Amino acid sequence: MRSAILRTLVTAALCSAAVGAQDALPSADAVLRELKSGNDHHATKRYQHPHQTAARQRELAATQHPHAIVLSCADSRVAPEIILDQGLGDLFDVRVAGNVASDTELASIEYAAVHLHTPLLVVMGHQKCGAVTAAAESGEAEGHLPSLLALIRPAVERARAQPGDLIDNAVRINVENVVRQVHGSTPVLAALVDRGALTVVGAVYSLDTGKVAWLPGNQTNTVAWREAPGQPQCARNEISLRLIEHRQLGNP
């Protein structure tokens, strides 16, 4: 019963996300071009400081329509609005040390993608990340840090087998892992990615230069289902969710 209710709610959310979304926001490609241009402004220190007026603040009191989701590190040196030269209401920020994606972060991304119809997600790591460095070090971490570092260590272990700087490689691989994780996050994000309603891009910010290196797209695809030709989108979402439920029950 609970699975059936969940399936119905998510199907309705995915279907409603498509209604009017294309008219309300620019395409993911257009948004990405804007973010790249904004980072150029930051790197050259020629900021435009868009959408930072009193009028913009009043406009946002009633609603929000961010054109990009940015999952980034909580590090004080990598504030997305500054390094991408954006303003109030432009970005839906999800910030956590190591730019990892636990259920909490994924839920925030789902909210923006489904309810705000935001077409682009940028997963952004950064040079000299303290969380990645801590995950690479031996010794015991204190407090709640072990659970965070455990999410980063798979990237560190893969990086150990590669030539070059361990932390730089681990930062990049950690971003790639999170992009792959979002692509396969069922039942919501995988379906949105699969039908083109959400584009996911990886990036790494340089503390030295102020520039963002944009990683090649479509490196992985872990979505468990594909569109059936000629089928309505809502019907395809329903098929996907039934497949997910079937596998969660232990069926092949």
SULKA-V284212 format. One record per run of one state. SS is the DSSP state (A for helix, B for strand, O for the rest). FROM is the first residue (numbers start at 0). LEN is the number of residues. If there is no record, write none. Layout:
ss = (SS/SS)
from = (FROM/FROM)
len = (LEN/LEN)
//
This chain:
ss = (O/A/O/A/O/A/O/A/O/B/O/A/O/B/O/A/O/A/O/B/O/A/O/A/O/A/O/A/O/B/O/B/O/A/O)
from = (0/1/18/20/24/27/44/53/60/67/72/79/83/90/95/96/99/102/115/119/126/129/136/144/160/165/183/188/194/198/205/211/214/232/248)
len = (1/17/2/4/3/17/9/7/7/5/7/4/7/5/1/3/3/13/4/7/3/7/8/16/5/18/5/6/4/7/6/3/18/16/4)
//
